[in-house]
Amino acid sequence: MAHETSLPFRAGSEGYASFRIPAVVITRPATAEGTGTGSTAAEDAGPGTLLAFAEGRVHSAADHGDIDLVLKRSADGGRTWGPLQVVARNGTGTAGNPAPVVLDGGRIVLLHVRNAATATEERIRRGLVSAADGRRVWVQHSDDDGATWSAPREITAQVKRSDWRWYATTPGHALQLRNGPHAGRLVVPANHSTAPTYTGDNGTEGRYNGGHVLLSDDEGESWRIGYTDSKPNNYINANETTAAELPDGALYFNTRNDSPAPGNRADAHSAPESGGEQLIKPFRPQAGLTGPVVEGSVLHLGEPDVLLFSGPADPADRALMTVRASRDRGLTWHVAHTVDGLPAAYSDLVRIDGATVGLLYETGDFSAYSTITFRRIPVEELV
C-alpha cells in the first residue's frame, strides 16, 4: 500500500542549517469533540490542524548554540504544510525540546527548555555552567490553533530541583489525561542529571541520568514534579522519556536507557489513582523494543486498544524506522509497520483521524538528520 509522505523540514533551508527534535499534535476540530494529543480518533467533523514542532538550528547540527523553536501547520492531515513560524527564540542561545499538548478546550500548551549558547550538555553535566546559563524551563500557549503564541513564562523554580544539572522535557508530545480520577491533568515526561557520587566520575556518565514527570492540575498555570526515578546504579538510568495514557487512566512511560541493561529501552507504569505522582515499580528493561540508543515515541490508539511505539529498529545504528504495537499494555511488542531501511533517529506519533496515524521523524538517504519527514499510516496496518 502506498503511503503519503511530506517534508515539513529540510536541513539547509529557510534560514536553518539543521532541523532536529520533532514533536507533533493535532488540534481539536472546530465543530467536534477532538483529542488534541492524538490519543483517540477525531469525530466525523474531520481532523483539526496538525502542528509540527522542531528545533531550528541556525549555524550547524550541534545540540547547542543558536537554536530556535519552530513550527509548521497543516490543515490537510499532513499532506502539505504552511510557512515556518518561530515560536520561541532565546537570543543567540538555545530554545528547544518542544513538549506540546492540546487541551480539551482547544488551548495548546507548549513547554520547552532554554540555555546559553555556550552551555553544552557536557559542560552542564560537569557542573561548569551557572544556573542562569544552564537548562531552564518555560511554558507558553496558543488559543488560535498555533497561529499566534503567548510570551514564554519561566517555571524552572517549580519543576527543577536545585541539585539537578542537565534537564530536558520529553521530547515529543505531552498528555492531558482523559480517564480516571485525574482526568484533565497535564503530564509532561522529562529527564535530568545529578552530580557525581562515585570517585573519579565527572557527571557525564550515564549512571547520573534520571527521569521525572511534570504535572499540572490547572491547565498549565502551575506545575510540580511528580515521580522521580534517579539511581546511579549504572543499569537502568532514564533519559529521554515519552508517555501514553491507557484506557483506565493508567500511564505507560517508555525511556531511552544509556546504561548497560538488556537492550537500550526501559519502561514503567503509573496507576490510575496516582496519575504520574508515583511509579508502580521503577523503570525496568524492555528488551522487546530492539534498537539503538535514541529517543522514541509512544501513542495509545484509544480504539482499538493498541499501544504504539516508534523508533529505529536496527540494534546498533540509528536506522530502520519502525512502528511496533502492543496489545498488553507494553509488556510485549511486535512489528506493525516498517518505513524503510534508511538512516532515522527521533520521532513522534499522532492520531490524525479514525483511519490514520501520523509519524513525524528524522531521516535521510545518507544521514538521519537531513529532513524531518511526515508519514501518513493507515490504522488498519497497525492493529
C-alpha positions as CSV (number, residue, x, y, z in Angstrom):
1,M,0.0,0.0,0.0
2,A,1.3,3.5,-0.9
3,H,1.9,5.8,2.0
4,E,1.7,9.6,1.7
5,T,4.7,11.5,2.9
6,S,5.6,15.1,3.1
7,L,8.7,17.2,4.1
8,P,7.9,19.9,6.6
9,F,11.6,20.5,7.4
10,R,14.7,20.1,5.3
11,A,18.3,20.9,6.5
12,G,19.9,23.9,4.9
13,S,16.6,25.7,4.1
14,E,14.5,28.6,5.5
15,G,17.5,30.1,7.3
16,Y,18.5,27.0,9.3
17,A,21.5,24.7,8.9
18,S,19.6,21.8,10.5
19,F,16.2,20.8,12.0
20,R,16.0,18.3,14.8
21,I,13.8,17.0,17.7
22,P,10.3,16.6,16.2
23,A,7.1,16.9,18.1
24,V,3.5,16.7,16.7
25,V,0.0,17.2,17.9
26,I,-3.4,17.8,16.3
27,T,-5.8,20.5,17.4
28,R,-9.4,19.9,18.2
29,P,-11.8,20.1,15.2
30,A,-13.8,23.3,15.4
31,T,-17.2,21.5,15.3
32,A,-16.5,18.2,17.1
33,E,-15.0,16.8,20.2
34,G,-11.4,16.2,19.4
35,T,-8.5,14.9,21.4
36,G,-5.5,17.2,20.8
37,T,-3.0,14.7,22.0
38,G,-3.9,12.3,19.2
39,S,-4.8,9.6,21.8
40,T,-8.2,8.8,20.2
41,A,-9.9,9.4,16.9
42,A,-11.4,12.7,16.0
43,E,-15.2,12.8,15.3
44,D,-16.9,12.8,12.0
45,A,-16.2,16.5,11.5
46,G,-12.7,15.5,10.5
47,P,-9.3,16.3,11.9
48,G,-8.1,19.6,13.2
49,T,-4.8,21.3,12.4
50,L,-1.6,19.4,12.6
51,L,1.2,21.2,14.4
52,A,4.8,20.0,13.7
53,F,7.4,21.4,16.0
54,A,11.2,21.2,15.7
55,E,14.4,22.8,16.8
56,G,15.7,25.1,14.0
57,R,19.5,25.1,14.4
58,V,20.9,28.2,12.8
59,H,24.6,27.5,12.2
60,S,25.1,23.7,12.5
61,A,23.5,20.5,13.6
62,A,25.1,20.8,17.0
63,D,22.9,20.4,20.1
64,H,23.9,23.8,21.5
65,G,24.3,27.3,20.1
66,D,21.8,29.5,18.3
67,I,18.6,27.3,18.2
68,D,15.0,28.5,17.8
69,L,11.8,26.5,18.5
70,V,9.9,26.5,15.1
71,L,6.6,25.3,13.9
72,K,4.7,24.4,10.7
73,R,1.0,23.9,10.5
74,S,-1.0,21.6,8.2
75,A,-4.8,21.9,7.5
76,D,-5.0,18.8,5.3
77,G,-3.7,16.0,7.6
78,G,0.0,16.4,6.9
79,R,-0.1,16.4,3.1
80,T,1.0,20.0,2.8
81,W,2.5,22.5,5.3
82,G,2.2,26.2,5.8
83,P,5.1,28.7,6.3
84,L,7.7,28.3,9.0
85,Q,6.9,30.1,12.3
86,V,9.3,30.9,15.1
87,V,7.5,30.1,18.3
88,A,10.3,30.8,20.8
89,R,13.7,32.4,20.4
90,N,16.4,32.8,23.1
91,G,18.6,35.4,21.5
92,T,21.6,33.6,20.2
93,G,21.1,30.9,22.8
94,T,19.1,27.7,22.7
95,A,15.3,27.3,22.9
96,G,14.3,23.6,22.3
97,N,12.9,20.3,23.3
98,P,9.3,21.1,22.4
99,A,6.7,19.4,24.5
100,P,3.2,20.4,23.2
101,V,-0.2,19.3,24.4
102,V,-3.7,20.2,23.2
103,L,-6.3,20.8,26.0
104,D,-9.9,19.8,26.0
105,G,-10.9,23.4,25.5
106,G,-8.6,23.8,22.4
107,R,-5.7,25.7,24.0
108,I,-2.3,24.4,23.1
109,V,0.2,24.4,25.9
110,L,3.9,24.2,25.0
111,L,6.8,23.6,27.3
112,H,10.4,23.9,26.2
113,V,13.9,24.4,27.7
114,R,16.5,27.1,27.3
115,N,20.2,27.6,27.9
116,A,23.0,29.8,26.9
117,A,24.7,29.3,23.5
118,T,28.0,28.1,25.1
119,A,26.3,25.8,27.6
120,T,27.0,22.4,26.1
121,E,25.5,19.3,27.6
122,E,28.9,18.1,28.7
123,R,29.7,21.3,30.5
124,I,26.3,21.4,32.2
125,R,26.6,17.8,33.3
126,R,30.1,18.5,34.7
127,G,28.7,21.4,36.8
128,L,30.7,24.0,34.9
129,V,27.7,26.2,33.9
130,S,25.9,28.7,36.2
131,A,22.2,28.3,37.0
132,A,21.4,31.4,34.8
133,D,23.1,29.9,31.8
134,G,22.1,26.3,32.4
135,R,18.9,24.5,31.5
136,R,15.7,26.4,32.4
137,V,12.1,25.5,31.7
138,W,9.5,27.7,30.0
139,V,5.8,27.5,29.1
140,Q,3.6,29.3,26.6
141,H,0.2,28.8,24.9
142,S,-1.9,29.4,21.8
143,D,-5.6,29.8,21.6
144,D,-5.9,30.0,17.8
145,D,-4.6,26.6,16.6
146,G,-1.0,27.7,16.8
147,A,-1.2,30.8,14.6
148,T,0.0,33.0,17.4
149,W,1.6,32.3,20.8
150,S,1.8,34.0,24.2
151,A,5.0,35.3,25.6
152,P,7.0,32.4,27.3
153,R,6.8,32.3,31.1
154,E,9.6,30.7,33.1
155,I,8.6,27.8,35.5
156,T,12.1,26.5,36.4
157,A,11.6,27.0,40.1
158,Q,8.5,24.8,40.1
159,V,9.9,21.9,38.1
160,K,13.7,21.7,38.5
161,R,15.4,20.7,41.8
162,S,18.5,22.7,42.8
163,D,20.8,19.7,42.6
164,W,19.8,18.8,39.0
165,R,22.2,19.7,36.3
166,W,21.1,18.7,32.8
167,Y,17.4,18.9,32.1
168,A,15.1,18.1,29.2
169,T,11.4,18.0,28.5
170,T,10.2,14.8,26.6
171,P,11.0,15.5,23.5
172,G,7.7,14.8,21.7
173,H,4.0,15.4,22.6
174,A,2.8,15.6,26.1
175,L,-0.6,14.4,27.5
176,Q,-3.8,15.6,29.1
177,L,-5.4,12.7,30.9
178,R,-8.9,11.8,29.7
179,N,-9.8,9.0,32.1
180,G,-9.6,8.0,35.7
181,P,-9.6,10.1,38.9
182,H,-7.1,12.7,37.5
183,A,-8.8,13.4,34.2
184,G,-7.7,16.9,33.0
185,R,-4.2,16.6,34.4
186,L,-1.3,17.6,32.2
187,V,1.6,15.1,32.1
188,V,5.0,16.1,30.7
189,P,7.7,13.4,30.9
190,A,11.2,14.9,31.4
191,N,14.8,13.9,32.4
192,H,17.6,15.3,34.4
193,S,21.2,14.5,35.6
194,T,22.7,14.8,39.1
195,A,26.2,15.5,40.4
196,P,28.6,12.5,40.6
197,T,28.8,10.4,43.7
198,Y,31.5,7.9,42.7
199,T,35.2,8.7,43.0
200,G,36.7,9.5,39.6
201,D,33.3,10.4,37.9
202,N,32.7,13.8,36.5
203,G,28.9,13.8,36.0
204,T,28.8,12.9,32.3
205,E,28.5,9.2,33.0
206,G,25.1,7.6,32.1
207,R,24.6,6.4,35.7
208,Y,23.7,10.0,36.7
209,N,20.7,10.2,34.3
210,G,17.3,10.2,35.9
211,G,13.7,10.5,34.8
212,H,10.8,12.5,36.3
213,V,7.5,13.9,35.2
214,L,5.9,17.4,35.3
215,L,2.2,17.7,36.4
216,S,-0.3,20.4,36.2
217,D,-3.9,20.3,37.5
218,D,-4.9,23.8,36.4
219,E,-4.3,23.6,32.6
220,G,-0.7,24.7,32.8
221,E,-1.0,27.7,35.1
222,S,1.1,26.0,37.9
223,W,3.4,23.0,37.8
224,R,5.0,20.5,40.1
225,I,7.2,17.4,40.0
226,G,5.5,14.0,40.1
227,Y,7.5,10.8,40.2
228,T,11.3,10.8,40.1
229,D,13.5,7.8,39.1
230,S,17.1,8.5,39.9
231,K,19.5,5.8,40.9
232,P,23.2,5.8,40.0
233,N,23.3,2.0,39.6
234,N,24.7,2.0,36.0
235,Y,22.0,-0.5,35.0
236,I,18.8,1.5,34.1
237,N,19.1,5.3,34.0
238,A,16.2,7.0,32.4
239,N,16.9,9.6,29.8
240,E,14.5,11.0,27.1
241,T,11.1,9.7,28.1
242,T,7.7,9.5,26.4
243,A,4.2,8.6,27.8
244,A,0.8,7.3,26.8
245,E,-2.5,7.1,28.7
246,L,-4.1,3.7,28.9
247,P,-7.9,3.2,28.8
248,D,-8.3,3.0,32.5
249,G,-6.3,6.2,33.2
250,A,-3.0,4.4,34.0
251,L,0.1,5.9,32.4
252,Y,2.7,4.0,30.4
253,F,6.2,5.5,30.3
254,N,8.9,4.4,27.9
255,T,12.5,5.8,28.2
256,R,15.8,5.8,26.4
257,N,18.4,4.0,28.6
258,D,22.1,4.8,28.1
259,S,23.3,2.3,30.7
260,P,24.0,-1.4,30.2
261,A,20.7,-3.1,31.0
262,P,19.4,-5.6,28.4
263,G,18.6,-3.6,25.4
264,N,18.5,0.2,25.2
265,R,15.0,0.9,26.4
266,A,13.1,0.6,29.7
267,D,9.5,1.2,30.7
268,A,7.3,1.7,33.8
269,H,3.6,2.3,34.7
270,S,1.8,4.7,37.0
271,A,-1.5,3.5,38.4
272,P,-4.8,5.4,37.6
273,E,-5.1,6.6,41.2
274,S,-1.6,8.0,41.0
275,G,-1.7,9.8,37.7
276,G,2.0,10.2,37.4
277,E,2.7,11.0,41.1
278,Q,4.4,7.7,41.6
279,L,5.5,4.6,39.6
280,I,4.2,1.2,40.4
281,K,7.8,-0.1,40.0
282,P,11.0,1.7,38.9
283,F,11.9,1.6,35.3
284,R,12.8,-2.0,34.1
285,P,14.4,-3.2,30.9
286,Q,12.2,-3.5,27.8
287,A,14.4,-5.7,25.6
288,G,11.4,-6.4,23.3
289,L,12.0,-3.0,21.7
290,T,15.3,-3.6,19.9
291,G,17.0,-0.5,18.7
292,P,20.0,1.8,19.2
293,V,20.3,4.5,22.0
294,V,17.8,7.1,20.8
295,E,14.6,8.8,21.6
296,G,11.3,7.1,20.8
297,S,7.6,7.9,20.9
298,V,4.5,6.1,22.3
299,L,0.8,6.6,21.5
300,H,-2.3,4.7,22.6
301,L,-4.8,4.5,19.8
302,G,-7.9,4.6,22.1
303,E,-10.0,2.5,19.8
304,P,-8.7,-0.1,19.2
305,D,-6.9,-0.9,22.5
306,V,-3.4,-0.8,21.0
307,L,-0.3,0.9,22.2
308,L,2.2,2.0,19.5
309,F,6.0,2.7,19.7
310,S,8.0,4.4,17.0
311,G,11.8,4.4,16.7
312,P,14.7,2.9,14.8
313,A,14.8,-0.9,14.9
314,D,18.4,-1.5,13.9
315,P,20.1,-2.9,17.1
316,A,23.2,-0.7,16.8
317,D,22.6,2.2,14.4
318,R,20.1,5.0,14.0
319,A,18.3,3.4,11.1
320,L,15.2,1.3,10.0
321,M,12.4,3.5,11.4
322,T,9.7,1.1,12.6
323,V,6.3,1.3,14.4
324,R,5.7,-1.5,16.8
325,A,2.5,-2.4,18.6
326,S,1.4,-3.9,21.9
327,R,-1.9,-5.3,22.9
328,D,-0.9,-6.0,26.6
329,R,-0.1,-2.5,27.9
330,G,3.5,-2.6,26.7
331,L,4.5,-6.0,28.1
332,T,5.3,-7.5,24.7
333,W,5.7,-5.9,21.2
334,H,5.6,-6.9,17.6
335,V,6.5,-5.1,14.3
336,A,3.4,-3.4,12.8
337,H,4.9,-1.1,10.2
338,T,8.4,-0.7,8.7
339,V,9.1,2.6,7.0
340,D,12.3,1.7,5.2
341,G,15.9,0.8,5.9
342,L,17.3,4.4,5.7
343,P,19.0,6.3,8.5
344,A,16.5,7.5,11.0
345,A,16.5,8.9,14.5
346,Y,14.0,10.9,16.7
347,S,10.2,10.6,16.0
348,D,6.8,11.4,17.3
349,L,3.3,9.9,16.8
350,V,-0.1,11.4,16.4
351,R,-3.6,10.1,15.7
352,I,-4.9,12.2,12.8
353,D,-8.4,10.7,12.5
354,G,-10.2,7.4,12.8
355,A,-8.3,5.9,9.9
356,T,-4.9,7.4,10.1
357,V,-1.8,7.8,12.3
358,G,0.9,10.3,11.6
359,L,4.6,9.8,12.1
360,L,6.9,12.8,12.2
361,Y,10.6,11.5,12.1
362,E,14.2,12.4,11.3
363,T,15.5,10.7,8.3
364,G,17.6,11.0,5.1
365,D,19.3,9.0,2.4
366,F,22.8,9.3,3.9
367,S,22.1,11.0,7.3
368,A,19.3,10.6,9.8
369,Y,19.3,14.4,10.1
370,S,18.8,15.6,6.5
371,T,15.0,16.0,6.9
372,I,12.1,15.8,9.3
373,T,9.6,13.8,7.3
374,F,5.8,13.3,7.9
375,R,4.2,10.0,7.0
376,R,0.5,9.0,7.0
377,I,0.0,5.4,8.0
378,P,-3.4,3.6,7.9
379,V,-4.6,2.4,11.3
380,E,-5.6,-0.9,9.7
381,E,-1.9,-1.6,9.2
382,L,-1.0,-1.0,12.8
383,V,-3.6,-3.2,14.6
